[in-house]
Amino acid sequence: MLTDWSIHHVNLQARDVRRAAAFYTAVLGLAERPWAFPATRGYLPGDPDKLALLGDGRDGHSGLHLIAPDDDFARKNDLLFNPSKGGHVAIRVPDLDAVIARLRDAGIPHSVTGEFAIPGLRHVYLEDPEGNLLELNGPVRGSAG
């Protein structure tokens, strides 16, 4: 079973990222922070009109992510699921390899990435039984991240 897990971020689809970011900053008082991209960056539009980070201060990228829906995101990153559409929750787990093994053993479709969107983290995308998109993430092998 998962122990020592935490919610890393919630990703919300935003047709107008700047309008949504203004709501969360001006009305709710959250702080927008800069997105740091890893050297191994995959296809992830970094334009402020396409992506915003409202960080919670725990690490560089935890908190709330706002992203413009992008029909090509999954294809360009070789993913089964499109994390830019419909929103998702990201759960940080201490042993991502163990979770991947359980997903494989259970025959659950999923996509595994290396570090491509957030420095120090690799990602797994899958749907729960109700069709909710999930992102699981954990440190890149050999990284304390």
DSSP file (Angstrom, degrees, kcal/mol; ACC not computed):
  #  RESIDUE AA STRUCTURE BP1 BP2  ACC     N-H-->O    O-->H-N    N-H-->O    O-->H-N    TCO  KAPPA ALPHA  PHI   PSI    X-CA   Y-CA   Z-CA
    1    1 A M              0   0    0      0, 0.0     2,-0.4     0, 0.0     0, 0.0   0.000 360.0 360.0 360.0 155.8    0.0    0.0    0.0
    2    2 A L        +     0   0    0     91,-0.0     2,-0.3    92,-0.0     3,-0.1  -0.581 360.0 172.0 -74.9 127.7    1.0    3.6   -0.5
    3    3 A T        +     0   0    0     -2,-0.4     3,-0.1     1,-0.1     0, 0.0  -0.933  61.5  25.4-127.8 157.7    2.5    5.2    2.5
    4    4 A D  S    S+     0   0    0     -2,-0.3     2,-0.2     1,-0.2    -1,-0.1   0.839  85.7 145.8  58.6  35.4    4.1    8.6    2.7
    5    5 A W        -     0   0    0     -3,-0.1     2,-0.3    88,-0.1    88,-0.2  -0.604  23.4-178.8 -95.0 163.2    2.2    9.9   -0.3
    6    6 A S  E     -A   92   0A   0     86,-1.7    86,-3.2    -2,-0.2     2,-0.6  -0.985  37.8 -96.7-153.7 158.8    1.0   13.4   -0.8
    7    7 A I  E     -A   91   0A   0     -2,-0.3    84,-0.2    84,-0.2     3,-0.1  -0.719  36.5-176.6 -75.6 120.7   -0.9   15.6   -3.2
    8    8 A H  E     -     0   0A   0     82,-2.6    55,-1.8    -2,-0.6     2,-0.3   0.905  59.4 -26.0 -86.1 -48.3    1.8   17.3   -5.3
    9    9 A H  E     -Ab  90  63A   0     81,-1.1    81,-3.2    53,-0.2     2,-0.5  -0.990  46.6-131.0-158.6 163.1   -0.5   19.4   -7.5
   10   10 A V  E     -Ab  89  64A   0     53,-2.0    55,-3.0    -2,-0.3     2,-0.6  -0.989  24.2-153.2-116.4 129.9   -3.9   19.8   -9.0
   11   11 A N  E     -Ab  88  65A   0     77,-3.4    77,-2.0    -2,-0.5     2,-0.4  -0.913  11.1-168.7-107.7 122.7   -3.9   20.6  -12.7
   12   12 A L  E     - b   0  66A   0     53,-3.1    55,-2.2    -2,-0.6     2,-0.3  -0.919  22.6-123.9-113.2 136.8   -6.9   22.5  -14.0
   13   13 A Q  E     - b   0  67A   0     -2,-0.4     2,-0.4    53,-0.2    55,-0.2  -0.585  30.5-172.8 -71.6 135.6   -7.8   23.1  -17.6
   14   14 A A        -     0   0    0     53,-2.7     3,-0.4    -2,-0.3     4,-0.1  -0.945  22.8-165.7-136.7 113.9   -8.1   26.8  -18.4
   15   15 A R  S    S+     0   0    0     -2,-0.4     2,-0.5     1,-0.3    -1,-0.1   0.868  98.4  31.4 -63.8 -34.8   -9.3   28.1  -21.7
   16   16 A D  S  > S-     0   0    0      1,-0.1     4,-2.4    -3,-0.1    -1,-0.3  -0.843  74.5-177.5-124.0  92.0   -8.0   31.5  -20.7
   17   17 A V  H  > S+     0   0    0     32,-0.7     4,-2.9    -2,-0.5     5,-0.2   0.882  81.2  51.2 -60.4 -42.2   -5.0   30.9  -18.5
   18   18 A R  H  > S+     0   0    0      2,-0.2     4,-2.2    31,-0.2    -1,-0.2   0.905 110.8  47.8 -66.1 -40.7   -4.4   34.6  -17.7
   19   19 A R  H  > S+     0   0    0      2,-0.2     4,-1.8     1,-0.2    -1,-0.2   0.926 114.8  46.6 -64.0 -43.7   -8.0   35.2  -16.7
   20   20 A A  H  X S+     0   0    0     -4,-2.4     4,-2.2     2,-0.2    -2,-0.2   0.919 111.7  50.6 -64.4 -43.5   -8.0   32.1  -14.5
   21   21 A A  H  X S+     0   0    0     -4,-2.9     4,-2.2     1,-0.2     5,-0.3   0.890 108.2  53.4 -62.2 -38.9   -4.6   33.1  -13.0
   22   22 A A  H  X>S+     0   0    0     -4,-2.2     4,-2.8    -5,-0.2     5,-0.7   0.894 107.9  51.1 -62.8 -39.6   -5.9   36.6  -12.2
   23   23 A F  I  X>S+     0   0    0     -4,-1.8     4,-1.7     1,-0.2     5,-1.6   0.952 112.4  45.2 -60.8 -49.9   -8.9   35.1  -10.4
   24   24 A Y  I  <5S+     0   0    0     -4,-2.2     6,-2.7     3,-0.2    -2,-0.2   0.824 122.4  36.9 -67.6 -30.8   -6.7   32.9   -8.2
   25   25 A T  I  X5S+     0   0    0     -4,-2.2     4,-0.7     4,-0.2    -2,-0.2   0.939 125.7  33.1 -85.8 -51.7   -4.2   35.6   -7.4
   26   26 A A  I  <5S+     0   0    0     -4,-2.8    -3,-0.2    -5,-0.3    -2,-0.2   0.884 131.5  28.8 -75.0 -39.1   -6.4   38.7   -7.1
   27   27 A V  I  <<S+     0   0    0     -4,-1.7    -3,-0.2    -5,-0.7    -1,-0.1   0.901 132.6  29.3 -91.1 -45.5   -9.5   37.1   -5.6
   28   28 A L  T  4<S-     0   0    0     -5,-1.6    -3,-0.2     2,-0.1    -4,-0.1   0.643  99.3-125.3 -93.8 -14.1   -8.2   34.1   -3.7
   29   29 A G     <  +     0   0    0     -4,-0.7    -4,-0.2    -6,-0.3    -3,-0.1   0.626  54.3 149.1  84.7  12.9   -4.8   35.6   -2.8
   30   30 A L        -     0   0    0     -6,-2.7     2,-0.5    -9,-0.1    -1,-0.2  -0.402  44.6-121.8 -74.5 159.5   -2.6   32.8   -4.2
   31   31 A A        -     0   0    0     24,-0.5    24,-0.5    -2,-0.1     2,-0.4  -0.892  13.5-137.0-107.9 129.4    0.9   33.7   -5.6
   32   32 A E        -     0   0    0     -2,-0.5    22,-0.2    22,-0.2    20,-0.0  -0.667  26.3-169.3 -81.1 137.2    1.9   33.0   -9.2
   33   33 A R  B     -C   53   0A   0     20,-2.8    20,-0.6    -2,-0.4     2,-0.1  -0.860  26.7 -94.9-124.6 158.0    5.4   31.6   -9.4
   34   34 A P        -     0   0    0      0, 0.0     2,-0.5     0, 0.0    18,-0.1  -0.451  35.1-124.9 -73.4 147.0    7.7   31.0  -12.4
   35   35 A W        -     0   0    0     11,-0.1     2,-0.5    -2,-0.1    26,-0.1  -0.800  18.6-152.5 -89.9 128.0    7.8   27.6  -13.9
   36   36 A A        -     0   0    0     -2,-0.5    24,-0.0    24,-0.1     0, 0.0  -0.901  11.1-150.3-100.2 126.8   11.3   26.0  -14.1
   37   37 A F        -     0   0    0     -2,-0.5    81,-0.1    81,-0.1    80,-0.1  -0.780  13.6-122.3 -98.5 139.4   11.7   23.6  -17.0
   38   38 A P    >   -     0   0    0      0, 0.0     3,-1.6     0, 0.0    -1,-0.0  -0.359  24.1-114.3 -72.9 159.7   14.1   20.6  -16.8
   39   39 A A  T 3  S+     0   0    0      1,-0.3    77,-0.0    -2,-0.1    -2,-0.0   0.801 119.4  57.5 -60.9 -28.1   16.8   20.2  -19.3
   40   40 A T  T 3  S+     0   0    0      0, 0.0    -1,-0.3     0, 0.0    74,-0.1   0.071  83.2 165.0 -90.7  24.4   15.0   17.1  -20.5
   41   41 A R    <   -     0   0    0     -3,-1.6    76,-0.2    76,-0.1    75,-0.1  -0.096  21.1-157.9 -48.6 129.3   11.9   19.1  -21.2
   42   42 A G        -     0   0    0     74,-2.1     2,-0.9     1,-0.1    35,-0.1  -0.064  51.9 -48.4 -86.5-162.5    9.2   17.3  -23.3
   43   43 A Y  S    S+     0   0    0     33,-0.2    -1,-0.1    30,-0.1    34,-0.1  -0.648  80.3 141.0 -74.9 108.0    6.6   19.1  -25.2
   44   44 A L        -     0   0    0     -2,-0.9     2,-0.1    -3,-0.1     7,-0.1  -0.793  49.9-131.1-151.2 101.3    5.1   21.6  -22.7
   45   45 A P        -     0   0    0      0, 0.0    -2,-0.0     0, 0.0     5,-0.0  -0.345  19.8-170.4 -58.1 126.7    4.2   25.0  -23.9
   46   46 A G        +     0   0    0     -2,-0.1   -11,-0.1     4,-0.1     5,-0.1   0.391  40.6 125.2-102.2   2.4    5.8   27.5  -21.5
   47   47 A D    >>  -     0   0    0      1,-0.1     3,-2.9     2,-0.1     4,-1.6  -0.399  69.1-125.6 -60.7 134.7    4.0   30.7  -22.7
   48   48 A P  T 34 S+     0   0    0      0, 0.0    -1,-0.1     0, 0.0    -2,-0.0   0.705 112.1  60.4 -58.5 -18.4    2.2   32.4  -19.8
   49   49 A D  T 34 S+     0   0    0      1,-0.1   -32,-0.7   -32,-0.1   -31,-0.2   0.569 113.6  36.4 -81.0  -8.1   -0.9   32.3  -21.9
   50   50 A K  T <4 S+     0   0    0     -3,-2.9    18,-2.5     1,-0.3     2,-0.3   0.617 123.6  26.5-114.5 -21.3   -0.7   28.5  -21.9
   51   51 A L  E  <  + D   0  67A   0     -4,-1.6     2,-0.3    16,-0.2    -1,-0.3  -0.990  55.6 176.7-152.2 133.3    0.7   27.6  -18.5
   52   52 A A  E     - D   0  66A   0     14,-2.4    14,-2.5    -2,-0.3     2,-0.5  -0.996  14.3-152.5-139.1 145.4    0.6   29.1  -15.0
   53   53 A L  E     -CD  33  65A   0    -20,-0.6   -20,-2.8    -2,-0.3     2,-0.7  -0.976   7.1-173.2-119.1 122.5    1.9   27.8  -11.6
   54   54 A L  E     - D   0  64A   0     10,-3.2    10,-2.3    -2,-0.5   -22,-0.2  -0.814  28.4-159.3-111.5  86.4    0.3   28.9   -8.4
   55   55 A G  E     - D   0  63A   0     -2,-0.7   -24,-0.5   -24,-0.5     8,-0.3  -0.270  24.6-150.2 -75.7 151.9    2.8   27.4   -6.1
   56   56 A D        -     0   0    0      6,-1.8     7,-0.1     3,-0.2    -1,-0.1   0.396  44.4-114.2 -98.9   1.4    2.2   26.6   -2.4
   57   57 A G  S    S+     0   0    0      2,-0.4     3,-0.1     5,-0.4     6,-0.1   0.361  89.0 109.6  86.2  -6.4    5.9   27.1   -1.5
   58   58 A R  S    S-     0   0    0      1,-0.2     2,-0.3     4,-0.1     5,-0.1   0.909  96.5 -22.4 -70.3 -40.5    6.6   23.4   -0.5
   59   59 A D  S    S-     0   0    0      3,-0.2    -2,-0.4     0, 0.0     3,-0.4  -0.876  86.2 -75.6-152.6-175.2    8.8   23.0   -3.6
   60   60 A G  S    S+     0   0    0     -2,-0.3   -24,-0.1     1,-0.2    -5,-0.1   0.725 122.8  20.1 -63.5 -23.5    9.2   24.6   -6.9
   61   61 A H  S    S+     0   0    0     58,-0.1    -1,-0.2   -26,-0.1     2,-0.2   0.352  87.9 114.3-133.9   6.7    6.1   23.1   -8.6
   62   62 A S        +     0   0    0     -3,-0.4    -6,-1.8   -53,-0.1    -5,-0.4  -0.504  57.9  48.6 -79.7 153.3    3.6   21.9   -6.0
   63   63 A G  E    S-bD   9  55A   0    -55,-1.8   -53,-2.0    -8,-0.3     2,-0.5  -0.986 101.8 -10.0 127.7-131.7    0.3   23.7   -5.7
   64   64 A L  E     -bD  10  54A   0    -10,-2.3   -10,-3.2    -2,-0.4     2,-0.4  -0.930  53.6-164.2-114.1 129.0   -2.1   24.5   -8.5
   65   65 A H  E     -bD  11  53A   0    -55,-3.0   -53,-3.1    -2,-0.5     2,-0.4  -0.924   1.4-163.0-110.4 137.1   -1.3   24.3  -12.2
   66   66 A L  E     +bD  12  52A   0    -14,-2.5   -14,-2.4    -2,-0.4     2,-0.4  -0.981  15.5 176.1-116.5 130.3   -3.4   26.0  -14.9
   67   67 A I  E     -bD  13  51A   0    -55,-2.2   -53,-2.7    -2,-0.4   -16,-0.2  -0.997  31.2-122.4-139.3 139.6   -3.0   24.8  -18.5
   68   68 A A        -     0   0    0    -18,-2.5   -53,-0.2    -2,-0.4     2,-0.1  -0.588  44.9-101.9 -73.0 137.1   -4.6   25.6  -21.8
   69   69 A P        -     0   0    0      0, 0.0     2,-0.4     0, 0.0    16,-0.1  -0.386  40.7-170.0 -62.8 137.2   -6.1   22.5  -23.4
   70   70 A D    >   -     0   0    0      1,-0.1     3,-1.6    -2,-0.1     4,-0.4  -0.938  18.2-159.4-136.1 108.3   -3.9   21.2  -26.2
   71   71 A D  T 3  S+     0   0    0     -2,-0.4     4,-0.4     1,-0.3     3,-0.2   0.759  94.6  49.3 -59.9 -25.8   -5.2   18.5  -28.5
   72   72 A D  T 3> S+     0   0    0      1,-0.2     4,-2.8     2,-0.1    -1,-0.3   0.488  81.9  96.6 -92.6  -3.9   -1.6   17.5  -29.5
   73   73 A F  H <> S+     0   0    0     -3,-1.6     4,-1.2     1,-0.2    -1,-0.2   0.917  86.6  42.7 -56.2 -50.9   -0.1   17.2  -26.0
   74   74 A A  H  4>S+     0   0    0     -4,-0.4     5,-2.7    -3,-0.2     3,-0.5   0.936 116.4  47.6 -63.9 -46.4   -0.5   13.5  -25.6
   75   75 A R  H >45S+     0   0    0     -4,-0.4     3,-1.1     1,-0.2    -1,-0.2   0.920 111.0  50.5 -61.3 -44.6    0.7   12.7  -29.1
   76   76 A K  H 3<5S+     0   0    0     -4,-2.8    -1,-0.2     1,-0.3   -33,-0.2   0.715 117.6  40.2 -69.5 -19.6    3.7   14.9  -28.9
   77   77 A N  T 3<5S-     0   0    0     -4,-1.2    -1,-0.3    -3,-0.5    -2,-0.2   0.289 111.2-118.2-108.5   7.6    4.8   13.3  -25.5
   78   78 A D  T < 5 +     0   0    0     -3,-1.1     2,-0.3    -4,-0.4    -3,-0.2   0.924  62.7 150.2  55.5  50.0    3.9    9.8  -26.6
   79   79 A L      < -     0   0    0     -5,-2.7    -1,-0.2    -6,-0.1    -2,-0.1  -0.825  53.0-142.1-111.9 150.3    1.2    9.4  -23.8
   80   80 A L  S    S+     0   0    0     -2,-0.3     2,-0.3    45,-0.2    -1,-0.1   0.761  90.8  42.6 -75.1 -26.2   -2.0    7.4  -23.7
   81   81 A F  S    S-     0   0    0     -7,-0.1    -2,-0.1    44,-0.1    44,-0.0  -0.859  79.7-127.3-125.0 154.6   -3.8   10.2  -21.9
   82   82 A N    >   -     0   0    0     -2,-0.3     3,-1.5     1,-0.1    51,-0.1  -0.853  17.2-173.8-106.6 101.3   -3.8   14.0  -22.3
   83   83 A P  T 3  S+     0   0    0      0, 0.0     4,-0.2     0, 0.0    -1,-0.1   0.551  80.5  67.0 -72.8  -4.5   -3.1   15.8  -19.0
   84   84 A S  T 3  S+     0   0    0    -14,-0.2     2,-0.5     2,-0.1   -17,-0.1   0.577  93.9  68.4 -88.1  -8.1   -3.8   19.2  -20.6
   85   85 A K  S <  S-     0   0    0     -3,-1.5    -3,-0.1   -16,-0.1    -1,-0.1  -0.936 108.4  -1.9-118.3 130.4   -7.5   18.4  -21.0
   86   86 A G  S    S-     0   0    0     -2,-0.5    -1,-0.1    46,-0.0    47,-0.1   0.271 103.5 -98.4  85.3 -11.9  -10.1   17.9  -18.3
   87   87 A G        -     0   0    0     -4,-0.2    46,-0.4   -75,-0.1     2,-0.3   0.100  39.2-153.5  83.8 159.8   -7.8   18.4  -15.3
   88   88 A H  E     -A   11   0A   0    -77,-2.0   -77,-3.4    44,-0.1     2,-0.4  -0.977  15.1-120.9-161.7 162.8   -6.1   15.9  -13.1
   89   89 A V  E     -Ae  10 134A   0     44,-1.0    46,-2.4    -2,-0.3     2,-0.5  -0.907  23.4-145.3-108.0 142.0   -4.7   15.4   -9.6
   90   90 A A  E     -Ae   9 135A   0    -81,-3.2   -82,-2.6    -2,-0.4   -81,-1.1  -0.939  10.5-163.4-111.2 126.3   -1.0   14.5   -9.1
   91   91 A I  E     -Ae   7 136A   0     44,-3.0    46,-2.4    -2,-0.5     2,-0.5  -0.934  11.2-143.5-111.3 124.9    0.0   12.2   -6.3
   92   92 A R  E     -Ae   6 137A   0    -86,-3.2   -86,-1.7    -2,-0.5    46,-0.2  -0.763  21.1-171.9 -89.4 128.7    3.6   12.1   -5.2
   93   93 A V        -     0   0    0     44,-2.7     3,-0.4    -2,-0.5   -88,-0.1  -0.900  27.7-134.9-121.2 149.6    4.7    8.6   -4.1
   94   94 A P  S    S+     0   0    0      0, 0.0     2,-0.4     0, 0.0    -1,-0.1   0.793 100.3  34.0 -75.0 -27.0    7.9    7.5   -2.5
   95   95 A D     >  +     0   0    0      1,-0.1     4,-1.5    43,-0.1     3,-0.4  -0.722  61.8 170.3-131.8  83.3    8.5    4.4   -4.8
   96   96 A L  H  > S+     0   0    0     -2,-0.4     4,-2.6    -3,-0.4     5,-0.2   0.846  78.2  60.0 -62.8 -35.0    7.1    5.1   -8.3
   97   97 A D  H  > S+     0   0    0      1,-0.2     4,-2.2     2,-0.2    -1,-0.2   0.881 103.0  51.4 -62.2 -38.1    8.7    1.9   -9.6
   98   98 A A  H  > S+     0   0    0     -3,-0.4     4,-1.9     2,-0.2    -1,-0.2   0.898 111.1  47.9 -65.4 -39.8    6.7   -0.2   -7.1
   99   99 A V  H  X S+     0   0    0     -4,-1.5     4,-2.4     2,-0.2    -2,-0.2   0.914 110.1  52.1 -67.0 -42.3    3.5    1.5   -8.3
  100  100 A I  H  X S+     0   0    0     -4,-2.6     4,-2.5     1,-0.2    -2,-0.2   0.910 108.3  51.9 -59.3 -42.5    4.4    1.0  -11.9
  101  101 A A  H  X S+     0   0    0     -4,-2.2     4,-2.7     1,-0.2    -1,-0.2   0.903 109.9  48.7 -61.6 -41.3    4.9   -2.7  -11.3
  102  102 A R  H  X S+     0   0    0     -4,-1.9     4,-1.9     2,-0.2    -1,-0.2   0.885 110.3  51.4 -67.2 -37.7    1.5   -3.0   -9.6
  103  103 A L  H  X>S+     0   0    0     -4,-2.4     5,-2.5     2,-0.2     4,-0.5   0.932 112.6  46.0 -62.4 -45.2   -0.1   -1.2  -12.6
  104  104 A R  H ><5S+     0   0    0     -4,-2.5     3,-1.2     1,-0.2    -2,-0.2   0.933 111.8  51.0 -62.3 -46.5    1.5   -3.6  -15.0
  105  105 A D  H 3<5S+     0   0    0     -4,-2.7    -1,-0.2     1,-0.3    -2,-0.2   0.843 112.3  47.2 -60.6 -33.8    0.6   -6.6  -12.9
  106  106 A A  H 3<5S-     0   0    0     -4,-1.9    -1,-0.3    -5,-0.2    -2,-0.2   0.505 111.2-121.9 -86.5  -4.8   -3.0   -5.4  -12.9
  107  107 A G  T <<5 +     0   0    0     -3,-1.2    -3,-0.2    -4,-0.5    -2,-0.1   0.799  54.7 158.9  70.3  28.5   -3.1   -4.8  -16.6
  108  108 A I      < -     0   0    0     -5,-2.5    -1,-0.2    -6,-0.2    -2,-0.1  -0.758  43.7-120.2 -89.2 121.9   -4.0   -1.1  -16.1
  109  109 A P        +     0   0    0      0, 0.0    18,-0.5     0, 0.0     2,-0.3  -0.355  49.0 152.1 -61.0 135.6   -3.1    1.1  -19.1
  110  110 A H  E     -F  126   0A   0     16,-0.1     2,-0.4    -2,-0.1    16,-0.2  -0.980  39.0-130.3-158.4 161.9   -0.6    3.8  -18.2
  111  111 A S  E     -F  125   0A   0     14,-2.1    14,-2.4    -2,-0.3     2,-0.5  -0.982  17.6-157.8-121.0 133.1    2.1    6.0  -19.6
  112  112 A V  E     -F  124   0A   0     -2,-0.4     2,-0.3    12,-0.2    12,-0.2  -0.929  12.8-176.5-111.0 131.5    5.5    6.4  -17.9
  113  113 A T        -     0   0    0     10,-3.2    10,-0.3    -2,-0.5     2,-0.1  -0.804  20.0-133.9-117.1 164.2    7.7    9.4  -18.6
  114  114 A G        -     0   0    0     -2,-0.3     2,-0.7     8,-0.2     9,-0.6  -0.089  67.6 -44.5 -86.7-158.8   11.1   10.4  -17.5
  115  115 A E  S    S+     0   0    0      1,-0.2     7,-0.2     7,-0.2    -1,-0.2  -0.643  85.9 130.4 -71.6 113.9   11.8   13.9  -16.3
  116  116 A F  S    S+     0   0    0     -2,-0.7   -74,-2.1     5,-0.4    -1,-0.2   0.548  70.8  22.6-140.7 -21.4   10.0   16.1  -18.8
  117  117 A A  S    S+     0   0    0      1,-0.3    -2,-0.1     4,-0.3     5,-0.1   0.702 120.3  35.3-121.0 -33.6    7.7   18.7  -17.2
  118  118 A I  S >  S-     0   0    0      3,-0.4     3,-1.9   -81,-0.1    -1,-0.3  -0.992  87.2-109.0-130.3 126.2    9.0   19.2  -13.6
  119  119 A P  T 3  S+     0   0    0      0, 0.0   -58,-0.1     0, 0.0   -59,-0.1  -0.273 101.2  10.3 -56.2 132.2   12.7   19.2  -12.6
  120  120 A G  T 3  S+     0   0    0      1,-0.2    20,-2.1    19,-0.1     2,-0.4   0.358 109.9  96.6  85.1  -5.2   13.6   16.1  -10.5
  121  121 A L  E <   - G   0 139A   0     -3,-1.9    -5,-0.4    18,-0.3    -3,-0.4  -0.916  51.6-161.1-121.3 145.0   10.3   14.2  -11.1
  122  122 A R  E     - G   0 138A   0     16,-2.7    16,-1.6    -2,-0.4     2,-0.3  -0.829  22.2-141.8-113.3 163.0    9.2   11.5  -13.5
  123  123 A H  E     - G   0 137A   0     -9,-0.6   -10,-3.2   -10,-0.3     2,-0.4  -0.878  17.8-162.4-132.8 152.1    5.5   10.9  -14.1
  124  124 A V  E     -FG 112 136A   0     12,-2.4    12,-2.9    -2,-0.3     2,-0.4  -0.999  15.1-160.0-129.9 131.9    2.9    8.2  -14.7
  125  125 A Y  E     +FG 111 135A   0    -14,-2.4   -14,-2.1    -2,-0.4     2,-0.3  -0.938  25.4 141.4-114.4 136.0   -0.5    9.0  -16.2
  126  126 A L  E     -FG 110 134A   0      8,-1.9     8,-3.3    -2,-0.4     2,-0.4  -0.959  43.3-111.7-157.9 169.0   -3.5    6.7  -15.9
  127  127 A E  E     - G   0 133A   0    -18,-0.5     6,-0.2    -2,-0.3    -2,-0.0  -0.899  25.5-132.0-109.0 142.9   -7.2    6.8  -15.4
  128  128 A D    >   -     0   0    0      4,-2.4     3,-2.3    -2,-0.4     6,-0.0  -0.294  44.3 -87.0 -77.6 175.7   -9.0    5.5  -12.3
  129  129 A P  T 3  S+     0   0    0      0, 0.0    -1,-0.1     0, 0.0    -2,-0.0   0.713 130.2  54.1 -60.3 -19.1  -12.0    3.2  -12.6
  130  130 A E  T 3  S-     0   0    0      2,-0.1    -3,-0.0     0, 0.0     0, 0.0   0.385 122.2-103.8 -94.9   3.3  -14.3    6.2  -12.9
  131  131 A G  S <  S+     0   0    0     -3,-2.3     2,-0.4     1,-0.3    -5,-0.0   0.581  70.6 147.1  86.9  10.2  -12.3    7.8  -15.8
  132  132 A N        -     0   0    0      1,-0.1    -4,-2.4   -44,-0.0     2,-0.3  -0.663  49.7-122.6 -78.9 131.5  -10.6   10.5  -13.7
  133  133 A L  E     - G   0 127A   0    -46,-0.4   -44,-1.0    -2,-0.4     2,-0.4  -0.574  31.9-170.4 -75.4 133.9   -7.1   11.2  -15.0
  134  134 A L  E     -eG  89 126A   0     -8,-3.3    -8,-1.9    -2,-0.3     2,-0.5  -0.939  14.4-158.1-122.3 146.3   -4.3   10.8  -12.4
  135  135 A E  E     -eG  90 125A   0    -46,-2.4   -44,-3.0    -2,-0.4     2,-0.4  -0.997   8.9-167.6-117.8 128.7   -0.7   11.7  -12.5
  136  136 A L  E     -eG  91 124A   0    -12,-2.9   -12,-2.4    -2,-0.5     2,-0.3  -0.939  13.4-177.1-108.8 138.5    1.6    9.8  -10.1
  137  137 A N  E     +eG  92 123A   0    -46,-2.4   -44,-2.7    -2,-0.4   -14,-0.2  -0.973  12.5 163.7-138.8 156.8    5.1   11.2   -9.7
  138  138 A G  E     - G   0 122A   0    -16,-1.6   -16,-2.7    -2,-0.3     3,-0.1  -0.951  47.0 -61.9-157.7 169.0    8.3   10.4   -7.9
  139  139 A P  E     - G   0 121A   0      0, 0.0   -18,-0.3     0, 0.0   -43,-0.1  -0.207  54.8-104.4 -60.7 145.4   11.9   11.4   -8.0
  140  140 A V    >   -     0   0    0    -20,-2.1     3,-2.7     1,-0.1     5,-0.1  -0.477  58.3 -83.4 -61.2 138.9   14.0   10.7  -11.0
  141  141 A R  T 3  S+     0   0    0      1,-0.3    -1,-0.1    -2,-0.1     3,-0.1  -0.203 120.1  17.5 -49.8 131.7   16.2    7.7  -10.3
  142  142 A G  T 3  S+     0   0    0      1,-0.3     2,-0.4    -3,-0.1    -1,-0.3   0.456 104.4 111.4  84.1   1.5   19.3    8.8   -8.4
  143  143 A S    <   -     0   0    0     -3,-2.7    -1,-0.3     1,-0.1     0, 0.0  -0.873  60.1-152.6-109.6 140.2   17.6   12.2   -7.5
  144  144 A A              0   0    0     -2,-0.4    -1,-0.1     1,-0.2    -3,-0.1   0.660 360.0 360.0 -78.0 -15.9   16.6   13.2   -4.0
  145  145 A G              0   0    0     -5,-0.1    -1,-0.2    -7,-0.1    -2,-0.0   0.437 360.0 360.0 -31.2 360.0   14.0   15.4   -5.6
